[in-house]
């Protein structure tokens, strides 16, 4: 059993992935529905443990005990009421065998099969006694939290919460309600009514599970998010079951479930999992997609120089003296263009692109580090080729995905020795997004810790707090996404990047000027660093729809998508995309906080960047 505070700390630190269905997994593995599934904890402990193990291997942070109906009322119907202690204790042991020390075990308690008075025959006192008995067994058996699942009667859920609190004032509780919509009204309370009532109870997470598939549940979650002051959980069914050859099957794909898992998190959910029909394969896919929204937080901490009295940090070199880029930014409006590293051996095309951009007056190029987790030529290697052949400032993106702390420090020291002094520190897209989805993501550090580590190097201190004999002269950049939801989280992370040592920032591409205005307003109280707004010319109507619907954090307004769709031919759409980008660039220059632009060439068309700049200069109005 882990400390009760561990769950609360993890919940605050990151999004937690819960497991999926137990009952439908039993059915899928050959257990008939007339069995008491809770009793399988004793008679088929090997099968129960195997399901838990599959969910653990899929990446679930929370394993839920097979005790949903293991209370006296339901067990009595199977003649098993005398085994209530054995069944619940075995349920905890089975889950713990797969959880180890890295995952949380949630003691599952479901609704009683009878409604409370006046809607049914069951008294509140009787219900509380029943729940108190099961809760005591689960807590004494070592669960890390209690999961109250699939409740449809608020009064019964309240009795269950009170019963658990009678046994323990500290055990974390996740209370989940199952909404049943009927056209334009709910059979039972609405999401707003549930939030209003439950928010006064002593619980840690308010959730919704079962009954509905992901699409319908997203609507409930968004309504709950608007008023809830508690962390939220979402555990939908795998769509709506269909009868196939006499069997009730859930036909939603893992990718479909995973895409909605990402949307849940973007709506503010802190615990995501699945209910009926959700398989370990789905949970694995959901976990991979969640990485694209919120990669796991750091596991290694970079030590600050001030933490070691015997080490005296060296005063960093003034930024204008570290590189030509460091001397330019913040003093004039500067444009940097992203250079695409090749997927093969020949760097000729990007080098020629850098030469074209330099001749066109572009101030700098930047080279992404395996963007969208695709295997490309090393950004450091391409940077050296460009620096050898073209007179232009070079900024190298460096991400945490592929190297451990040791490898990162070695790379950075080597890059500095070779004259690469401009670095953009990013966490990196998870491998699932790329062409090698089964590759291992390292993520020893996140972008904040990497920035702190590079600042250490600029003070003559390595990542572990030891002296390196001299100081590096990196100009340290970071990224931001003004379109990220919830915005509070992105603003807070940007603040932490500044505190860690970021000295300039590139934003994700923006098409909605209100998002830029909103983000700039939120960060205005922070110390100012040069801000480069992201510009990505749309290549086609299809490209606009893809970015809006498939790329996390990208929002292409409906009016912009309509403009692209109204252009009849591909050439006209491409031309319209350039016009939209020119307008966005012209608008960005009206903000005094904006120091420049970070332009993505559409599908490697570097000439299009120069056209955007030319048109932006010729615009008289935005």
C-alpha positions as CSV (number, residue, x, y, z in Angstrom):
1,X,0.0,0.0,0.0
2,X,1.3,3.4,-0.9
3,X,0.9,6.6,1.1
4,X,-2.5,8.1,0.7
5,X,-0.8,11.4,-0.2
6,X,0.9,9.7,-3.1
7,X,-2.3,9.5,-5.1
8,X,-3.1,13.2,-4.5
9,X,0.4,14.2,-5.4
10,X,0.3,12.2,-8.7
11,X,-3.1,13.7,-9.5
12,X,-1.8,17.2,-9.1
13,X,1.4,16.4,-11.0
14,X,0.0,14.7,-14.2
15,X,-3.0,13.2,-15.9
16,X,-3.6,9.6,-14.6
17,X,-4.6,6.8,-16.9
18,X,-7.1,4.3,-15.3
19,X,-7.7,0.8,-16.5
20,X,-10.8,-0.4,-18.5
21,X,-13.5,-3.0,-18.2
22,X,-13.3,-6.1,-16.1
23,X,-16.7,-7.7,-16.8
24,X,-16.5,-7.5,-20.5
25,X,-13.0,-8.9,-20.3
26,X,-14.2,-11.9,-18.4
27,X,-16.9,-12.4,-21.0
28,X,-14.4,-12.0,-23.8
29,X,-12.2,-14.6,-22.2
30,X,-14.9,-17.2,-21.9
31,X,-16.6,-16.6,-18.6
32,X,-20.4,-16.8,-18.9
33,X,-22.5,-14.0,-17.6
34,X,-24.4,-16.1,-15.1
35,X,-21.3,-16.3,-12.9
36,X,-20.7,-14.1,-10.0
37,X,-17.7,-12.1,-11.4
38,X,-16.6,-11.0,-8.0
39,X,-16.2,-14.6,-6.8
40,X,-13.7,-15.1,-9.6
41,X,-11.2,-13.3,-7.2
42,X,-11.0,-16.6,-5.4
43,X,-11.9,-19.4,-7.9
44,X,-10.1,-17.9,-10.9
45,X,-7.5,-15.6,-9.3
46,X,-5.1,-16.4,-12.1
47,X,-7.6,-15.0,-14.7
48,X,-8.2,-11.8,-12.6
49,X,-4.5,-11.2,-12.2
50,X,-3.9,-11.7,-15.9
51,X,-6.4,-9.0,-16.8
52,X,-4.9,-6.7,-14.2
53,X,-1.4,-7.5,-15.6
54,X,-2.6,-6.7,-19.2
55,X,-3.8,-3.3,-18.1
56,X,-0.6,-2.6,-16.2
57,X,1.4,-3.5,-19.3
58,X,-0.9,-1.2,-21.3
59,X,0.3,1.7,-19.1
60,X,-2.6,2.2,-16.7
61,X,-1.6,4.1,-13.6
62,X,-4.7,3.0,-11.7
63,X,-5.8,-0.7,-11.4
64,X,-9.4,-1.2,-10.2
65,X,-10.2,-4.2,-8.0
66,X,-12.7,-6.8,-9.2
67,X,-15.0,-5.9,-6.4
68,X,-17.7,-3.8,-8.1
69,X,-20.5,-6.0,-6.8
70,X,-18.7,-7.5,-3.8
71,X,-21.1,-6.2,-1.1
72,X,-23.5,-8.2,1.0
73,X,-26.7,-7.5,-0.9
74,X,-25.4,-8.7,-4.3
75,X,-23.4,-11.5,-2.9
76,X,-26.5,-12.8,-1.0
77,X,-28.2,-13.4,-4.4
78,X,-25.4,-15.8,-5.2
79,X,-25.3,-17.4,-1.7
80,X,-21.9,-16.0,-1.2
81,X,-22.5,-13.5,1.6
82,X,-20.4,-15.5,4.1
83,X,-17.4,-15.0,1.8
84,X,-17.5,-11.2,1.6
85,X,-14.3,-10.7,3.4
86,X,-12.4,-13.3,1.4
87,X,-13.7,-12.1,-1.9
88,X,-12.8,-8.4,-1.3
89,X,-9.4,-9.2,0.2
90,X,-8.6,-11.5,-2.7
91,X,-9.7,-8.7,-5.1
92,X,-7.1,-6.4,-3.6
93,X,-4.4,-9.0,-3.6
94,X,-5.0,-9.8,-7.3
95,X,-4.8,-6.1,-8.3
96,X,-1.8,-5.5,-6.1
97,X,0.1,-8.4,-7.7
98,X,0.0,-6.5,-11.0
99,X,0.3,-3.0,-9.6
100,X,3.6,-3.4,-7.8
101,X,4.9,-0.2,-6.3
102,X,4.4,2.0,-9.4
103,X,0.6,1.9,-9.8
104,X,-2.3,2.7,-7.6
105,X,-4.9,0.1,-6.6
106,X,-8.5,1.5,-6.4
107,X,-11.0,-0.4,-4.4
108,X,-14.1,-0.6,-6.6
109,X,-17.6,-0.2,-5.0
110,X,-20.7,-0.1,-7.2
111,X,-24.3,0.9,-6.6
112,X,-26.6,-1.4,-4.6
113,X,-29.2,-3.3,-6.7
114,X,-32.0,-1.6,-4.9
115,X,-32.9,2.1,-4.9
116,X,-33.1,4.2,-1.7
117,X,-36.4,5.3,-0.3
118,X,-38.6,6.9,-1.4
119,X,-37.7,5.7,-4.9
120,X,-37.1,2.2,-3.7
121,X,-37.3,-0.1,-0.6
122,X,-33.8,0.4,0.8
123,X,-33.2,2.7,3.8
124,X,-30.3,5.1,4.0
125,X,-29.1,3.5,7.2
126,X,-29.1,0.0,5.6
127,X,-27.2,1.3,2.6
128,X,-24.6,3.0,4.7
129,X,-24.0,-0.1,6.8
130,X,-23.6,-2.2,3.6
131,X,-21.0,0.2,2.2
132,X,-19.3,0.6,5.5
133,X,-18.7,-3.2,5.7
134,X,-17.1,-3.4,2.2
135,X,-15.1,-0.2,2.6
136,X,-13.5,-1.5,5.8
137,X,-12.4,-4.7,4.2
138,X,-11.0,-2.9,1.1
139,X,-9.1,-0.3,3.2
140,X,-7.7,-2.9,5.6
141,X,-6.6,-5.0,2.6
142,X,-4.5,-2.1,1.4
143,X,-6.1,-0.2,-1.4
144,X,-4.7,3.2,-2.2
145,X,-8.0,4.8,-2.9
146,X,-11.7,4.0,-3.2
147,X,-13.5,4.2,-6.5
148,X,-17.3,4.6,-6.3
149,X,-18.4,3.7,-9.8
150,X,-21.5,3.9,-12.0
151,X,-23.9,5.5,-9.4
152,X,-27.2,6.8,-10.9
153,X,-28.8,7.9,-7.7
154,X,-27.1,10.8,-5.9
155,X,-28.5,10.0,-2.5
156,X,-27.0,6.5,-2.8
157,X,-23.7,7.9,-3.8
158,X,-23.7,10.2,-0.8
159,X,-24.4,7.3,1.5
160,X,-21.4,5.5,0.0
161,X,-19.1,8.5,0.4
162,X,-20.2,8.9,4.0
163,X,-19.7,5.2,4.7
164,X,-16.1,5.4,3.4
165,X,-15.5,8.5,5.5
166,X,-16.8,6.6,8.5
167,X,-14.0,4.1,8.1
168,X,-11.3,6.5,7.0
169,X,-11.1,10.3,7.0
170,X,-8.0,10.3,4.8
171,X,-8.4,7.6,2.1
172,X,-8.7,9.3,-1.4
173,X,-12.2,8.9,-3.0
174,X,-13.1,9.0,-6.7
175,X,-16.9,9.3,-7.0
176,X,-18.3,8.6,-10.4
177,X,-21.8,9.2,-11.7
178,X,-23.5,7.5,-14.7
179,X,-25.6,10.0,-16.6
180,X,-28.5,8.7,-18.7
181,X,-29.6,11.3,-21.3
182,X,-32.9,11.0,-23.0
183,X,-33.1,13.4,-26.0
184,X,-33.1,16.9,-24.5
185,X,-33.3,15.9,-20.8
186,X,-31.7,13.6,-18.3
187,X,-33.2,10.6,-16.5
188,X,-31.9,11.8,-13.2
189,X,-29.8,14.8,-12.4
190,X,-27.9,16.9,-15.0
191,X,-24.2,17.4,-15.0
192,X,-24.6,20.8,-13.4
193,X,-26.8,19.4,-10.7
194,X,-24.3,16.7,-9.9
195,X,-21.4,19.1,-9.7
196,X,-23.4,21.5,-7.4
197,X,-24.3,18.6,-5.0
198,X,-21.1,16.6,-5.0
199,X,-18.8,19.6,-4.7
200,X,-19.7,19.9,-1.0
201,X,-18.6,16.3,-0.2
202,X,-15.2,15.3,1.0
203,X,-14.0,13.6,-2.1
204,X,-10.9,13.9,-4.3
205,X,-12.1,13.3,-7.8
206,X,-15.6,13.7,-9.4
207,X,-16.1,11.5,-12.4
208,X,-18.5,10.1,-14.9
209,X,-18.4,6.6,-16.3
210,X,-20.4,3.9,-18.1
211,X,-23.7,4.2,-20.1
212,X,-22.3,6.6,-22.7
213,X,-19.7,6.4,-25.3
214,X,-16.9,8.9,-25.7
215,X,-18.7,11.5,-27.8
216,X,-21.7,11.9,-25.5
217,X,-19.5,11.8,-22.4
218,X,-17.3,14.7,-23.8
219,X,-20.4,16.9,-23.7
220,X,-21.1,16.0,-20.1
221,X,-17.4,16.6,-19.1
222,X,-17.4,20.0,-20.8
223,X,-20.5,21.0,-18.8
224,X,-19.0,19.7,-15.6
225,X,-15.7,21.5,-16.2
226,X,-17.5,24.8,-16.4
227,X,-18.5,24.7,-12.7
228,X,-16.5,21.9,-11.0
229,X,-13.9,22.9,-8.4
230,X,-12.7,19.3,-8.2
231,X,-10.4,17.2,-10.5
232,X,-12.6,15.3,-13.0
233,X,-12.5,11.8,-14.3
234,X,-13.9,10.4,-17.5
235,X,-14.3,6.6,-18.2
236,X,-16.7,6.1,-21.1
237,X,-17.9,2.8,-22.6
238,X,-16.3,1.7,-25.9
239,X,-19.2,3.1,-27.8
240,X,-22.7,1.5,-27.9
241,X,-22.8,-2.3,-28.0
242,X,-24.2,-4.1,-31.0
243,X,-25.5,-7.6,-31.4
244,X,-23.2,-9.7,-33.6
245,X,-24.0,-13.4,-34.0
246,X,-25.8,-13.4,-30.8
247,X,-23.1,-11.7,-28.8
248,X,-23.2,-8.1,-27.5
249,X,-20.0,-6.5,-28.8
250,X,-18.4,-3.0,-28.4
251,X,-17.1,-2.0,-31.8
252,X,-15.2,1.3,-31.1
253,X,-11.6,1.1,-32.3
254,X,-8.6,1.8,-30.0
255,X,-7.8,4.9,-32.1
256,X,-11.3,6.3,-31.7
257,X,-11.2,5.8,-27.9
258,X,-7.7,7.3,-27.8
259,X,-8.7,10.4,-29.8
260,X,-11.5,11.2,-27.3
261,X,-9.1,10.5,-24.3
262,X,-7.0,13.3,-25.7
263,X,-10.1,15.6,-26.0
264,X,-11.1,14.8,-22.4
265,X,-7.7,16.0,-21.2
266,X,-7.8,19.1,-23.3
267,X,-11.2,19.8,-21.6
268,X,-9.6,19.6,-18.2
269,X,-10.0,16.0,-17.1
270,X,-7.3,14.6,-14.7
271,X,-8.2,10.9,-14.7
272,X,-9.0,9.1,-18.0
273,X,-9.9,5.4,-18.4
274,X,-12.6,3.2,-19.8
275,X,-15.7,1.3,-18.8
276,X,-17.7,-1.4,-20.5
277,X,-16.1,-2.8,-23.6
278,X,-12.8,-1.1,-23.0
279,X,-9.9,-3.4,-23.6
280,X,-6.2,-3.3,-22.6
281,X,-5.4,-2.6,-26.3
282,X,-7.6,0.5,-26.0
283,X,-6.0,1.6,-22.8
284,X,-2.6,1.3,-24.3
285,X,-3.6,3.4,-27.3
286,X,-5.3,6.0,-25.0
287,X,-2.1,6.3,-23.0
288,X,0.0,6.8,-26.1
289,X,-2.4,9.6,-27.3
290,X,-2.3,11.2,-23.9
291,X,1.4,11.6,-24.3
292,X,0.8,14.0,-27.2
293,X,-1.2,16.2,-24.9
294,X,0.8,15.9,-21.7
295,X,4.0,13.8,-21.8
296,X,4.9,12.4,-18.4
297,X,6.6,14.8,-16.1
298,X,10.3,14.5,-15.4
299,X,11.8,11.7,-13.4
300,X,15.2,13.3,-13.0
301,X,15.8,16.7,-11.3
302,X,18.5,19.0,-12.6
303,X,20.3,20.5,-9.6
304,X,20.5,24.2,-9.3
305,X,24.0,25.6,-8.8
306,X,22.9,27.3,-5.6
307,X,22.2,23.9,-4.0
308,X,25.9,23.1,-3.6
309,X,27.9,25.4,-1.3
310,X,31.2,24.1,-2.6
311,X,30.4,25.1,-6.2
312,X,30.5,28.7,-7.3
313,X,28.5,29.5,-10.4
314,X,30.3,31.6,-13.1
315,X,28.5,34.7,-14.2
316,X,26.9,33.9,-17.6
317,X,28.2,35.7,-20.6
318,X,25.9,38.6,-21.7
319,X,23.5,37.3,-24.3
320,X,24.6,39.5,-27.2
321,X,28.1,38.2,-26.8
322,X,27.1,34.5,-27.0
323,X,26.0,34.4,-30.6
324,X,24.9,36.7,-33.5
325,X,21.3,35.5,-32.9
326,X,21.6,36.6,-29.2
327,X,22.7,40.0,-30.3
328,X,19.9,40.5,-32.7
329,X,16.7,39.3,-31.0
330,X,14.7,41.9,-29.1
331,X,16.5,44.7,-31.0
332,X,14.8,44.3,-34.5
333,X,11.9,42.4,-35.9
334,X,13.5,39.1,-36.9
335,X,12.2,36.1,-38.8
336,X,13.3,32.5,-38.3
337,X,12.2,29.8,-40.7
338,X,12.0,26.1,-39.9
339,X,14.3,24.0,-42.0
340,X,13.2,20.4,-42.7
341,X,15.9,17.8,-42.0
342,X,15.8,15.0,-44.7
343,X,14.6,11.5,-43.9
344,X,17.5,10.1,-45.9
345,X,21.2,10.8,-46.5
346,X,21.2,13.8,-48.7
347,X,21.1,17.3,-47.0
348,X,21.4,19.2,-50.3
349,X,17.7,20.3,-50.4
350,X,17.6,21.9,-46.9
351,X,21.0,23.5,-47.4
352,X,19.9,25.0,-50.6
353,X,16.7,26.1,-48.8
354,X,18.9,27.9,-46.2
355,X,20.8,29.6,-48.9
356,X,17.6,30.8,-50.6
357,X,16.3,32.1,-47.3
358,X,19.6,33.9,-46.5
359,X,19.6,35.6,-49.9
360,X,16.0,36.6,-49.3
361,X,16.9,38.4,-46.1
362,X,15.8,35.9,-43.5
363,X,17.6,36.3,-40.2
364,X,17.8,32.7,-39.0
365,X,16.8,29.2,-39.7
366,X,15.9,26.6,-37.1
367,X,16.0,22.9,-37.3
368,X,13.5,20.7,-35.5
369,X,14.6,17.6,-33.7
370,X,12.5,14.7,-35.1
371,X,9.2,16.7,-35.3
372,X,6.1,14.6,-34.7
373,X,8.4,11.8,-33.7
374,X,9.6,11.1,-37.3
375,X,13.0,9.7,-37.9
376,X,15.1,12.3,-39.8
377,X,18.7,13.3,-40.1
378,X,20.1,14.6,-36.8
379,X,19.3,18.3,-36.3
380,X,22.8,18.8,-34.9
381,X,24.4,17.3,-38.0
382,X,22.3,19.3,-40.4
383,X,23.1,22.5,-38.4
384,X,26.8,21.9,-39.0
385,X,26.3,21.5,-42.7
386,X,24.3,24.7,-43.0
387,X,26.8,26.6,-40.9
388,X,29.7,25.4,-43.1
389,X,28.0,26.5,-46.3
390,X,25.6,29.4,-45.6
391,X,26.0,32.7,-43.7
392,X,22.8,32.5,-41.6
393,X,22.1,32.1,-37.9
394,X,21.2,28.6,-36.9
395,X,18.9,27.5,-34.0
396,X,18.8,23.9,-33.1
397,X,15.7,22.3,-31.4
398,X,16.7,19.8,-28.8
399,X,14.1,17.4,-27.3
400,X,14.0,15.1,-24.3
401,X,12.2,12.2,-26.0
402,X,15.2,10.2,-27.3
403,X,18.0,10.6,-24.8
404,X,18.6,10.2,-21.1
405,X,20.1,12.9,-19.0
406,X,23.6,11.6,-19.6
407,X,23.2,11.6,-23.4
408,X,21.7,15.1,-23.4
409,X,24.5,16.6,-21.5
410,X,27.1,14.9,-23.8
411,X,25.3,16.2,-26.9
412,X,25.1,19.7,-25.6
413,X,28.7,19.9,-24.6
414,X,29.7,18.5,-28.0
415,X,27.4,20.9,-29.9
416,X,28.9,23.9,-28.1
417,X,32.4,22.7,-28.9
418,X,31.3,22.7,-32.6
419,X,30.0,26.2,-32.5
420,X,26.3,25.6,-32.1
421,X,25.2,28.2,-29.5
422,X,21.4,28.7,-30.2
423,X,19.2,26.0,-28.7
424,X,15.4,25.6,-28.4
425,X,14.6,23.3,-25.6
426,X,11.5,21.1,-26.1
427,X,10.0,18.0,-24.4
428,X,9.4,16.4,-27.8
429,X,6.4,14.6,-29.4
430,X,5.8,11.1,-28.0
431,X,6.9,8.1,-30.3
432,X,3.3,7.1,-30.8
433,X,2.8,10.0,-33.1
434,X,5.6,9.0,-35.5
435,X,6.7,6.3,-37.9
436,X,8.1,4.1,-35.1
437,X,5.2,4.1,-32.6
438,X,6.7,1.2,-30.5
439,X,9.9,3.1,-29.9
440,X,10.7,3.9,-26.3
441,X,10.3,7.5,-25.2
442,X,12.9,8.4,-22.5
443,X,11.7,11.7,-21.1
444,X,14.2,11.8,-18.2
445,X,13.6,15.5,-18.3
446,X,10.8,17.8,-19.6
447,X,11.5,21.1,-21.3
448,X,11.5,23.0,-18.0
449,X,14.2,20.8,-16.5
450,X,16.2,20.9,-19.8
451,X,16.1,24.7,-19.8
452,X,17.4,24.7,-16.2
453,X,20.2,22.3,-17.2
454,X,21.3,24.4,-20.1
455,X,21.3,27.5,-17.9
456,X,23.5,25.5,-15.5
457,X,26.0,24.9,-18.3
458,X,26.0,28.6,-19.0
459,X,27.1,29.0,-15.4
460,X,29.8,26.4,-15.6
461,X,27.8,23.7,-13.8
462,X,26.7,20.4,-15.2
463,X,23.2,18.8,-14.8
464,X,24.2,17.2,-11.5
465,X,25.5,20.4,-9.9
466,X,29.2,19.7,-10.5
467,X,31.7,22.2,-12.1
468,X,32.8,21.7,-15.7
469,X,35.7,24.2,-15.6
470,X,34.3,26.8,-17.9
471,X,30.9,28.1,-19.0
472,X,29.0,27.5,-22.2
473,X,27.4,30.4,-24.2
474,X,24.1,29.0,-25.2
475,X,21.2,31.3,-26.1
476,X,18.3,29.4,-24.6
477,X,14.9,29.2,-26.3
478,X,11.6,27.5,-25.4
479,X,8.2,26.9,-27.0
480,X,4.6,27.8,-26.1
481,X,1.2,27.1,-27.4
482,X,-1.3,29.9,-26.9
483,X,-4.1,27.6,-28.2
484,X,-3.6,25.0,-25.6
485,X,-6.6,24.1,-23.3
486,X,-6.8,24.7,-20.4
487,X,-4.9,27.9,-20.9
488,X,-4.1,28.3,-17.2
489,X,-1.9,25.2,-17.5
490,X,0.0,26.6,-20.5
491,X,0.5,30.0,-18.8
492,X,1.9,28.3,-15.7
493,X,4.3,26.1,-17.7
494,X,5.5,29.2,-19.6
495,X,6.1,30.9,-16.2
496,X,8.2,27.9,-15.1
497,X,10.2,28.0,-18.3
498,X,11.0,31.6,-17.6
499,X,12.1,30.8,-14.0
500,X,14.2,28.0,-15.3
501,X,16.1,30.3,-17.6
502,X,14.4,30.6,-21.0
503,X,15.6,33.7,-23.0
504,X,13.4,33.7,-26.1
505,X,10.2,31.8,-27.1
506,X,8.7,30.4,-30.3
507,X,5.0,29.9,-30.4
508,X,3.0,27.2,-32.2
509,X,1.3,28.4,-35.4
510,X,-1.7,30.7,-34.7
511,X,-4.7,31.5,-37.0
512,X,-7.0,33.0,-34.4
513,X,-5.8,36.5,-33.4
514,X,-7.8,36.4,-30.2
515,X,-5.8,33.5,-29.0
516,X,-2.6,35.5,-29.4
517,X,-4.1,38.6,-27.7
518,X,-5.4,36.4,-24.8
519,X,-2.0,34.7,-24.2
520,X,0.0,37.9,-24.4
521,X,-2.4,39.5,-21.9
522,X,-1.9,36.6,-19.5
523,X,1.9,36.6,-19.7
524,X,2.3,40.4,-19.6
525,X,3.0,40.4,-15.8
526,X,5.9,38.0,-16.4
527,X,9.5,39.1,-17.2
528,X,9.7,39.9,-20.9
529,X,11.7,37.8,-23.3
530,X,11.7,38.0,-27.2
531,X,8.5,36.4,-28.4
532,X,8.3,34.9,-32.0
533,X,4.8,34.2,-33.2
534,X,4.3,31.0,-35.2
535,X,3.1,31.3,-38.8
536,X,2.2,28.3,-40.9
537,X,0.8,29.0,-44.4
538,X,-2.1,26.6,-45.1
539,X,-1.5,24.5,-48.2
540,X,-5.1,23.5,-48.9
541,X,-8.5,23.2,-47.5
542,X,-7.8,19.6,-46.6
543,X,-4.6,20.7,-44.8
544,X,-6.7,23.3,-42.8
545,X,-9.2,20.7,-41.7
546,X,-6.4,18.2,-40.7
547,X,-4.7,20.8,-38.6
548,X,-7.9,21.9,-36.9
549,X,-9.2,18.4,-36.2
550,X,-6.2,16.2,-35.8
551,X,-3.3,18.2,-34.4
552,X,-3.5,18.9,-30.6
553,X,-3.6,22.5,-29.7
554,X,-4.1,23.8,-33.3
555,X,-7.2,25.8,-33.9
556,X,-8.1,27.0,-37.3
557,X,-11.2,29.3,-37.1
558,X,-14.2,28.3,-39.0
559,X,-14.0,31.5,-41.1
560,X,-10.4,30.7,-42.1
561,X,-11.4,27.1,-43.1
562,X,-14.3,28.5,-45.1
563,X,-11.9,30.9,-47.0
564,X,-9.7,27.9,-47.9
565,X,-12.7,25.8,-49.0
566,X,-14.1,28.6,-51.1
567,X,-11.0,28.6,-53.3
568,X,-11.8,26.3,-56.2
569,X,-8.4,24.9,-57.3
570,X,-5.4,23.7,-55.4
571,X,-3.3,26.6,-56.6
572,X,-6.0,29.1,-55.5
573,X,-6.1,27.4,-52.1
574,X,-2.4,27.6,-51.8
575,X,-2.5,31.3,-52.7
576,X,-5.2,31.9,-50.2
577,X,-3.1,30.2,-47.5
578,X,-0.3,32.5,-48.2
579,X,-2.6,35.5,-48.0
580,X,-3.9,34.4,-44.7
581,X,-0.4,33.9,-43.4
582,X,0.6,37.4,-44.6
583,X,-2.4,38.9,-42.7
584,X,-1.5,37.0,-39.5
585,X,2.1,38.2,-39.8
586,X,1.0,41.8,-40.3
587,X,-1.3,41.6,-37.4
588,X,1.4,40.1,-35.1
589,X,3.7,43.0,-35.9
590,X,1.2,45.4,-34.3
591,X,2.0,44.0,-30.9
592,X,4.9,45.7,-29.1
593,X,5.7,42.4,-27.3
594,X,6.3,40.6,-30.6
595,X,10.0,40.4,-31.5
596,X,9.6,38.4,-34.7
597,X,8.1,35.5,-36.5
598,X,8.7,31.8,-36.6
599,X,7.6,30.6,-40.0
600,X,7.0,27.0,-41.1
601,X,7.4,26.5,-44.9
602,X,4.3,24.6,-46.1
603,X,5.6,21.2,-47.1
604,X,9.1,22.5,-47.5
605,X,8.3,25.2,-50.0
606,X,10.8,27.9,-48.9
607,X,9.9,30.3,-51.6
608,X,6.4,30.5,-50.1
609,X,8.0,32.0,-47.0
610,X,9.5,34.9,-49.0
611,X,6.1,35.4,-50.7
612,X,4.4,35.7,-47.3
613,X,6.9,38.3,-46.1
614,X,6.6,40.3,-49.3
615,X,2.8,40.3,-49.1
616,X,2.8,41.2,-45.4
617,X,4.9,44.3,-46.2
618,X,2.5,45.3,-49.0
619,X,-0.6,45.1,-46.8
620,X,-2.0,48.4,-45.7
621,X,-4.7,46.9,-43.4
622,X,-5.0,43.7,-41.5
